[in-house]
Amino acid sequence: MQLLVLGAIGYFGNGAAQVYLRYLTFKDVVTNEFTLNAGRKSIPEWRNRIQFLADSLEMPEEAGIAVVRRTNKQAFLEVHYDEEIVLPGFKRDVHFEVKAQGNL
């Protein structure tokens, strides 16, 4: 019986785990690239890069929409999106956000 319960948790929890794994991968790549290379790309180039990353990870469309701002010395990037997690008898929208900043 315990194996059956563990198997069910693993099977149904896989969808939620994939959502969080995609988020963590996306966040890691975006923050690392932006922190190290903020001044090397223009704002449209950053927006295109974020869109490409979101598409390649098969994320929701909103994940590809980045807000990029620049001051005299720093650049800031923000991405906000929601993703739905569905489990038996449970459905929830989870809000994710990625923020990064880098020196120009």
Secondary structure, 3 states (H helix, E strand, C coil): CHHHHHHHHHHHHHHHHHHHHHHHHHHHHHHHHHHHHHHHCCHHHHHHHHHHHHHHCCCCHHHHCEEEEECCCEEEEEEEEEEEEEECCEEEEEEEEEEEEEEC
